[in-house]
Amino acid sequence: MSERAAPFYCPYCGDEDLRPSEEGHGAWECHGCNRAFQVKYLGLLTRGFRPNDTGGEAI
């Protein structure tokens, strides 16, 4: 198994100085803007994955 994914940048200021928060699972602290945020997996979309869907028209 691999480790859980971590955010690469703050969603508020874009800074990369992030550290895990003591608040709980998925919580992060940005030391650039002094904000805390949480990352949470919500689940799969009901429409599912369509391998031929590239966003353009079919040829």
PDB file of N, CA, C and O in Angstrom:
ATOM      1  N   MET A   1       0.828  -1.178   0.000  1.00  0.00           N
ATOM      2  CA  MET A   1       0.000   0.000   0.000  1.00  0.00           C
ATOM      3  C   MET A   1       0.875   1.245   0.000  1.00  0.00           C
ATOM      4  O   MET A   1       1.976   1.247   0.550  1.00  0.00           O
ATOM      5  N   SER A   2       0.374   2.292  -0.618  1.00  0.00           N
ATOM      6  CA  SER A   2       1.107   3.549  -0.614  1.00  0.00           C
ATOM      7  C   SER A   2       0.556   4.468   0.470  1.00  0.00           C
ATOM      8  O   SER A   2      -0.518   4.227   1.021  1.00  0.00           O
ATOM      9  N   GLU A   3       1.309   5.526   0.766  1.00  0.00           N
ATOM     10  CA  GLU A   3       0.861   6.491   1.752  1.00  0.00           C
ATOM     11  C   GLU A   3      -0.296   7.307   1.183  1.00  0.00           C
ATOM     12  O   GLU A   3      -0.509   7.335  -0.029  1.00  0.00           O
ATOM     13  N   ARG A   4      -1.022   7.954   2.045  1.00  0.00           N
ATOM     14  CA  ARG A   4      -2.117   8.820   1.611  1.00  0.00           C
ATOM     15  C   ARG A   4      -1.557  10.034   0.890  1.00  0.00           C
ATOM     16  O   ARG A   4      -0.452  10.490   1.184  1.00  0.00           O
ATOM     17  N   ALA A   5      -2.318  10.546  -0.043  1.00  0.00           N
ATOM     18  CA  ALA A   5      -1.892  11.715  -0.800  1.00  0.00           C
ATOM     19  C   ALA A   5      -1.945  12.958   0.092  1.00  0.00           C
ATOM     20  O   ALA A   5      -2.831  13.104   0.933  1.00  0.00           O
ATOM     21  N   ALA A   6      -0.992  13.828  -0.113  1.00  0.00           N
ATOM     22  CA  ALA A   6      -0.928  15.084   0.626  1.00  0.00           C
ATOM     23  C   ALA A   6      -1.107  16.238  -0.354  1.00  0.00           C
ATOM     24  O   ALA A   6      -0.698  16.133  -1.511  1.00  0.00           O
ATOM     25  N   PRO A   7      -1.713  17.339   0.092  1.00  0.00           N
ATOM     26  CA  PRO A   7      -1.851  18.492  -0.798  1.00  0.00           C
ATOM     27  C   PRO A   7      -0.481  19.091  -1.099  1.00  0.00           C
ATOM     28  O   PRO A   7       0.409  19.075  -0.250  1.00  0.00           O
ATOM     29  N   PHE A   8      -0.318  19.613  -2.300  1.00  0.00           N
ATOM     30  CA  PHE A   8       0.947  20.213  -2.705  1.00  0.00           C
ATOM     31  C   PHE A   8       1.001  21.701  -2.404  1.00  0.00           C
ATOM     32  O   PHE A   8       2.083  22.267  -2.253  1.00  0.00           O
ATOM     33  N   TYR A   9      -0.172  22.344  -2.315  1.00  0.00           N
ATOM     34  CA  TYR A   9      -0.201  23.780  -2.061  1.00  0.00           C
ATOM     35  C   TYR A   9      -1.488  24.152  -1.331  1.00  0.00           C
ATOM     36  O   TYR A   9      -2.465  23.403  -1.354  1.00  0.00           O
ATOM     37  N   CYS A  10      -1.477  25.300  -0.691  1.00  0.00           N
ATOM     38  CA  CYS A  10      -2.629  25.796   0.050  1.00  0.00           C
ATOM     39  C   CYS A  10      -3.724  26.218  -0.925  1.00  0.00           C
ATOM     40  O   CYS A  10      -3.435  26.928  -1.888  1.00  0.00           O
ATOM     41  N   PRO A  11      -4.979  25.802  -0.705  1.00  0.00           N
ATOM     42  CA  PRO A  11      -6.059  26.203  -1.604  1.00  0.00           C
ATOM     43  C   PRO A  11      -6.436  27.685  -1.468  1.00  0.00           C
ATOM     44  O   PRO A  11      -7.184  28.201  -2.299  1.00  0.00           O
ATOM     45  N   TYR A  12      -5.943  28.364  -0.457  1.00  0.00           N
ATOM     46  CA  TYR A  12      -6.267  29.770  -0.229  1.00  0.00           C
ATOM     47  C   TYR A  12      -5.210  30.720  -0.797  1.00  0.00           C
ATOM     48  O   TYR A  12      -5.549  31.684  -1.483  1.00  0.00           O
ATOM     49  N   CYS A  13      -3.926  30.451  -0.513  1.00  0.00           N
ATOM     50  CA  CYS A  13      -2.876  31.382  -0.938  1.00  0.00           C
ATOM     51  C   CYS A  13      -1.906  30.787  -1.945  1.00  0.00           C
ATOM     52  O   CYS A  13      -1.136  31.524  -2.562  1.00  0.00           O
ATOM     53  N   GLY A  14      -1.924  29.470  -2.127  1.00  0.00           N
ATOM     54  CA  GLY A  14      -1.035  28.829  -3.084  1.00  0.00           C
ATOM     55  C   GLY A  14       0.345  28.519  -2.543  1.00  0.00           C
ATOM     56  O   GLY A  14       1.179  27.986  -3.276  1.00  0.00           O
ATOM     57  N   ASP A  15       0.615  28.831  -1.290  1.00  0.00           N
ATOM     58  CA  ASP A  15       1.925  28.568  -0.693  1.00  0.00           C
ATOM     59  C   ASP A  15       2.137  27.060  -0.530  1.00  0.00           C
ATOM     60  O   ASP A  15       1.174  26.300  -0.424  1.00  0.00           O
ATOM     61  N   GLU A  16       3.379  26.641  -0.511  1.00  0.00           N
ATOM     62  CA  GLU A  16       3.707  25.223  -0.386  1.00  0.00           C
ATOM     63  C   GLU A  16       4.203  24.848   1.006  1.00  0.00           C
ATOM     64  O   GLU A  16       4.621  23.710   1.221  1.00  0.00           O
ATOM     65  N   ASP A  17       4.165  25.780   1.955  1.00  0.00           N
ATOM     66  CA  ASP A  17       4.631  25.529   3.318  1.00  0.00           C
ATOM     67  C   ASP A  17       3.497  24.944   4.154  1.00  0.00           C
ATOM     68  O   ASP A  17       2.931  25.618   5.014  1.00  0.00           O
ATOM     69  N   LEU A  18       3.176  23.686   3.889  1.00  0.00           N
ATOM     70  CA  LEU A  18       2.078  22.994   4.562  1.00  0.00           C
ATOM     71  C   LEU A  18       2.615  21.966   5.540  1.00  0.00           C
ATOM     72  O   LEU A  18       3.641  21.328   5.305  1.00  0.00           O
ATOM     73  N   ARG A  19       1.893  21.824   6.647  1.00  0.00           N
ATOM     74  CA  ARG A  19       2.263  20.822   7.641  1.00  0.00           C
ATOM     75  C   ARG A  19       0.998  20.170   8.167  1.00  0.00           C
ATOM     76  O   ARG A  19      -0.039  20.826   8.267  1.00  0.00           O
ATOM     77  N   PRO A  20       1.066  18.881   8.506  1.00  0.00           N
ATOM     78  CA  PRO A  20      -0.122  18.221   9.065  1.00  0.00           C
ATOM     79  C   PRO A  20      -0.553  18.909  10.363  1.00  0.00           C
ATOM     80  O   PRO A  20       0.290  19.321  11.160  1.00  0.00           O
ATOM     81  N   SER A  21      -1.845  19.030  10.568  1.00  0.00           N
ATOM     82  CA  SER A  21      -2.381  19.660  11.765  1.00  0.00           C
ATOM     83  C   SER A  21      -2.642  18.607  12.830  1.00  0.00           C
ATOM     84  O   SER A  21      -2.851  17.432  12.526  1.00  0.00           O
ATOM     85  N   GLU A  22      -2.626  19.036  14.058  1.00  0.00           N
ATOM     86  CA  GLU A  22      -2.928  18.132  15.176  1.00  0.00           C
ATOM     87  C   GLU A  22      -4.432  17.965  15.364  1.00  0.00           C
ATOM     88  O   GLU A  22      -4.864  17.200  16.227  1.00  0.00           O
ATOM     89  N   GLU A  23      -5.236  18.671  14.568  1.00  0.00           N
ATOM     90  CA  GLU A  23      -6.694  18.645  14.708  1.00  0.00           C
ATOM     91  C   GLU A  23      -7.307  17.312  14.306  1.00  0.00           C
ATOM     92  O   GLU A  23      -8.408  16.992  14.753  1.00  0.00           O
ATOM     93  N   GLY A  24      -6.638  16.536  13.485  1.00  0.00           N
ATOM     94  CA  GLY A  24      -7.210  15.250  13.108  1.00  0.00           C
ATOM     95  C   GLY A  24      -6.805  14.837  11.709  1.00  0.00           C
ATOM     96  O   GLY A  24      -6.013  15.506  11.045  1.00  0.00           O
ATOM     97  N   HIS A  25      -7.367  13.721  11.276  1.00  0.00           N
ATOM     98  CA  HIS A  25      -7.045  13.140   9.978  1.00  0.00           C
ATOM     99  C   HIS A  25      -7.444  14.073   8.836  1.00  0.00           C
ATOM    100  O   HIS A  25      -8.576  14.552   8.786  1.00  0.00           O
ATOM    101  N   GLY A  26      -6.524  14.322   7.934  1.00  0.00           N
ATOM    102  CA  GLY A  26      -6.811  15.136   6.765  1.00  0.00           C
ATOM    103  C   GLY A  26      -6.720  16.629   6.996  1.00  0.00           C
ATOM    104  O   GLY A  26      -6.997  17.404   6.080  1.00  0.00           O
ATOM    105  N   ALA A  27      -6.339  17.059   8.193  1.00  0.00           N
ATOM    106  CA  ALA A  27      -6.240  18.481   8.494  1.00  0.00           C
ATOM    107  C   ALA A  27      -4.809  18.973   8.239  1.00  0.00           C
ATOM    108  O   ALA A  27      -3.838  18.301   8.585  1.00  0.00           O
ATOM    109  N   TRP A  28      -4.702  20.148   7.632  1.00  0.00           N
ATOM    110  CA  TRP A  28      -3.410  20.736   7.276  1.00  0.00           C
ATOM    111  C   TRP A  28      -3.349  22.182   7.707  1.00  0.00           C
ATOM    112  O   TRP A  28      -4.373  22.862   7.774  1.00  0.00           O
ATOM    113  N   GLU A  29      -2.138  22.658   8.002  1.00  0.00           N
ATOM    114  CA  GLU A  29      -1.905  24.048   8.357  1.00  0.00           C
ATOM    115  C   GLU A  29      -0.997  24.675   7.317  1.00  0.00           C
ATOM    116  O   GLU A  29       0.012  24.089   6.925  1.00  0.00           O
ATOM    117  N   CYS A  30      -1.361  25.878   6.869  1.00  0.00           N
ATOM    118  CA  CYS A  30      -0.521  26.628   5.945  1.00  0.00           C
ATOM    119  C   CYS A  30       0.219  27.682   6.753  1.00  0.00           C
ATOM    120  O   CYS A  30      -0.404  28.519   7.406  1.00  0.00           O
ATOM    121  N   HIS A  31       1.529  27.645   6.712  1.00  0.00           N
ATOM    122  CA  HIS A  31       2.322  28.614   7.457  1.00  0.00           C
ATOM    123  C   HIS A  31       2.590  29.869   6.636  1.00  0.00           C
ATOM    124  O   HIS A  31       3.239  30.800   7.113  1.00  0.00           O
ATOM    125  N   GLY A  32       2.091  29.895   5.406  1.00  0.00           N
ATOM    126  CA  GLY A  32       2.195  31.090   4.583  1.00  0.00           C
ATOM    127  C   GLY A  32       1.095  32.092   4.896  1.00  0.00           C
ATOM    128  O   GLY A  32       1.358  33.290   5.006  1.00  0.00           O
ATOM    129  N   CYS A  33      -0.149  31.606   5.042  1.00  0.00           N
ATOM    130  CA  CYS A  33      -1.285  32.502   5.300  1.00  0.00           C
ATOM    131  C   CYS A  33      -1.921  32.255   6.666  1.00  0.00           C
ATOM    132  O   CYS A  33      -2.901  32.908   7.027  1.00  0.00           O
ATOM    133  N   ASN A  34      -1.362  31.314   7.422  1.00  0.00           N
ATOM    134  CA  ASN A  34      -1.829  31.015   8.779  1.00  0.00           C
ATOM    135  C   ASN A  34      -3.267  30.502   8.806  1.00  0.00           C
ATOM    136  O   ASN A  34      -4.026  30.817   9.723  1.00  0.00           O
ATOM    137  N   ARG A  35      -3.638  29.711   7.797  1.00  0.00           N
ATOM    138  CA  ARG A  35      -4.969  29.109   7.744  1.00  0.00           C
ATOM    139  C   ARG A  35      -4.858  27.607   7.940  1.00  0.00           C
ATOM    140  O   ARG A  35      -3.811  27.006   7.700  1.00  0.00           O
ATOM    141  N   ALA A  36      -5.949  27.019   8.375  1.00  0.00           N
ATOM    142  CA  ALA A  36      -6.033  25.571   8.498  1.00  0.00           C
ATOM    143  C   ALA A  36      -7.172  25.101   7.602  1.00  0.00           C
ATOM    144  O   ALA A  36      -8.188  25.783   7.463  1.00  0.00           O
ATOM    145  N   PHE A  37      -6.992  23.924   6.993  1.00  0.00           N
ATOM    146  CA  PHE A  37      -8.031  23.366   6.136  1.00  0.00           C
ATOM    147  C   PHE A  37      -7.987  21.856   6.242  1.00  0.00           C
ATOM    148  O   PHE A  37      -7.031  21.283   6.765  1.00  0.00           O
ATOM    149  N   GLN A  38      -9.031  21.219   5.740  1.00  0.00           N
ATOM    150  CA  GLN A  38      -9.128  19.766   5.813  1.00  0.00           C
ATOM    151  C   GLN A  38      -9.385  19.192   4.429  1.00  0.00           C
ATOM    152  O   GLN A  38     -10.153  19.748   3.644  1.00  0.00           O
ATOM    153  N   VAL A  39      -8.739  18.081   4.146  1.00  0.00           N
ATOM    154  CA  VAL A  39      -8.930  17.362   2.886  1.00  0.00           C
ATOM    155  C   VAL A  39      -9.760  16.123   3.200  1.00  0.00           C
ATOM    156  O   VAL A  39      -9.441  15.352   4.104  1.00  0.00           O
ATOM    157  N   LYS A  40     -10.846  15.952   2.419  1.00  0.00           N
ATOM    158  CA  LYS A  40     -11.738  14.827   2.688  1.00  0.00           C
ATOM    159  C   LYS A  40     -12.157  14.172   1.379  1.00  0.00           C
ATOM    160  O   LYS A  40     -12.563  14.858   0.441  1.00  0.00           O
ATOM    161  N   TYR A  41     -12.062  12.869   1.315  1.00  0.00           N
ATOM    162  CA  TYR A  41     -12.503  12.099   0.160  1.00  0.00           C
ATOM    163  C   TYR A  41     -14.005  11.890   0.281  1.00  0.00           C
ATOM    164  O   TYR A  41     -14.484  11.373   1.290  1.00  0.00           O
ATOM    165  N   LEU A  42     -14.746  12.289  -0.740  1.00  0.00           N
ATOM    166  CA  LEU A  42     -16.201  12.169  -0.697  1.00  0.00           C
ATOM    167  C   LEU A  42     -16.723  10.894  -1.333  1.00  0.00           C
ATOM    168  O   LEU A  42     -17.769  10.393  -0.919  1.00  0.00           O
ATOM    169  N   GLY A  43     -16.024  10.348  -2.332  1.00  0.00           N
ATOM    170  CA  GLY A  43     -16.472   9.125  -2.977  1.00  0.00           C
ATOM    171  C   GLY A  43     -16.416   9.243  -4.480  1.00  0.00           C
ATOM    172  O   GLY A  43     -16.009  10.273  -5.018  1.00  0.00           O
ATOM    173  N   LEU A  44     -16.822   8.194  -5.153  1.00  0.00           N
ATOM    174  CA  LEU A  44     -16.823   8.177  -6.612  1.00  0.00           C
ATOM    175  C   LEU A  44     -18.065   8.864  -7.150  1.00  0.00           C
ATOM    176  O   LEU A  44     -19.118   8.846  -6.512  1.00  0.00           O
ATOM    177  N   LEU A  45     -17.944   9.460  -8.306  1.00  0.00           N
ATOM    178  CA  LEU A  45     -19.093  10.076  -8.956  1.00  0.00           C
ATOM    179  C   LEU A  45     -20.001   8.995  -9.529  1.00  0.00           C
ATOM    180  O   LEU A  45     -19.522   7.936  -9.933  1.00  0.00           O
ATOM    181  N   THR A  46     -21.279   9.246  -9.568  1.00  0.00           N
ATOM    182  CA  THR A  46     -22.225   8.235 -10.038  1.00  0.00           C
ATOM    183  C   THR A  46     -22.096   7.977 -11.532  1.00  0.00           C
ATOM    184  O   THR A  46     -22.434   6.890 -12.001  1.00  0.00           O
ATOM    185  N   ARG A  47     -21.610   8.962 -12.290  1.00  0.00           N
ATOM    186  CA  ARG A  47     -21.490   8.757 -13.732  1.00  0.00           C
ATOM    187  C   ARG A  47     -20.338   7.809 -14.079  1.00  0.00           C
ATOM    188  O   ARG A  47     -20.282   7.285 -15.192  1.00  0.00           O
ATOM    189  N   GLY A  48     -19.427   7.589 -13.142  1.00  0.00           N
ATOM    190  CA  GLY A  48     -18.349   6.641 -13.354  1.00  0.00           C
ATOM    191  C   GLY A  48     -17.297   7.110 -14.334  1.00  0.00           C
ATOM    192  O   GLY A  48     -17.307   8.259 -14.776  1.00  0.00           O
ATOM    193  N   PHE A  49     -16.402   6.220 -14.665  1.00  0.00           N
ATOM    194  CA  PHE A  49     -15.290   6.506 -15.567  1.00  0.00           C
ATOM    195  C   PHE A  49     -15.619   6.015 -16.961  1.00  0.00           C
ATOM    196  O   PHE A  49     -16.041   4.873 -17.146  1.00  0.00           O
ATOM    197  N   ARG A  50     -15.422   6.887 -17.945  1.00  0.00           N
ATOM    198  CA  ARG A  50     -15.635   6.522 -19.334  1.00  0.00           C
ATOM    199  C   ARG A  50     -14.308   6.687 -20.069  1.00  0.00           C
ATOM    200  O   ARG A  50     -13.896   7.820 -20.318  1.00  0.00           O
ATOM    201  N   PRO A  51     -13.625   5.600 -20.423  1.00  0.00           N
ATOM    202  CA  PRO A  51     -12.293   5.700 -21.005  1.00  0.00           C
ATOM    203  C   PRO A  51     -12.228   6.462 -22.320  1.00  0.00           C
ATOM    204  O   PRO A  51     -11.164   6.982 -22.655  1.00  0.00           O
ATOM    205  N   ASN A  52     -13.317   6.552 -23.083  1.00  0.00           N
ATOM    206  CA  ASN A  52     -13.294   7.267 -24.369  1.00  0.00           C
ATOM    207  C   ASN A  52     -13.684   8.723 -24.228  1.00  0.00           C
ATOM    208  O   ASN A  52     -13.713   9.452 -25.220  1.00  0.00           O
ATOM    209  N   ASP A  53     -13.986   9.165 -23.006  1.00  0.00           N
ATOM    210  CA  ASP A  53     -14.401  10.551 -22.788  1.00  0.00           C
ATOM    211  C   ASP A  53     -13.163  11.423 -22.589  1.00  0.00           C
ATOM    212  O   ASP A  53     -12.556  11.419 -21.518  1.00  0.00           O
ATOM    213  N   THR A  54     -12.794  12.172 -23.634  1.00  0.00           N
ATOM    214  CA  THR A  54     -11.625  13.050 -23.562  1.00  0.00           C
ATOM    215  C   THR A  54     -12.031  14.500 -23.490  1.00  0.00           C
ATOM    216  O   THR A  54     -11.170  15.379 -23.511  1.00  0.00           O
ATOM    217  N   GLY A  55     -13.307  14.775 -23.407  1.00  0.00           N
ATOM    218  CA  GLY A  55     -13.785  16.134 -23.330  1.00  0.00           C
ATOM    219  C   GLY A  55     -14.075  16.746 -24.687  1.00  0.00           C
ATOM    220  O   GLY A  55     -14.658  17.828 -24.761  1.00  0.00           O
ATOM    221  N   GLY A  56     -13.686  16.085 -25.750  1.00  0.00           N
ATOM    222  CA  GLY A  56     -13.925  16.592 -27.090  1.00  0.00           C
ATOM    223  C   GLY A  56     -14.919  15.719 -27.827  1.00  0.00           C
ATOM    224  O   GLY A  56     -15.476  14.777 -27.263  1.00  0.00           O
ATOM    225  N   GLU A  57     -15.132  16.035 -29.067  1.00  0.00           N
ATOM    226  CA  GLU A  57     -16.066  15.238 -29.870  1.00  0.00           C
ATOM    227  C   GLU A  57     -15.401  13.956 -30.368  1.00  0.00           C
ATOM    228  O   GLU A  57     -14.191  13.916 -30.591  1.00  0.00           O
ATOM    229  N   ALA A  58     -16.192  12.935 -30.534  1.00  0.00           N
ATOM    230  CA  ALA A  58     -15.684  11.673 -31.068  1.00  0.00           C
ATOM    231  C   ALA A  58     -15.382  11.816 -32.568  1.00  0.00           C
ATOM    232  O   ALA A  58     -16.100  12.487 -33.308  1.00  0.00           O
ATOM    233  N   ILE A  59     -14.325  11.178 -32.970  1.00  0.00           N
ATOM    234  CA  ILE A  59     -13.932  11.218 -34.398  1.00  0.00           C
ATOM    235  C   ILE A  59     -14.283   9.911 -35.060  1.00  0.00           C
ATOM    236  O   ILE A  59     -14.037   9.739 -36.254  1.00  0.00           O
TER     237      ILE A  59
END
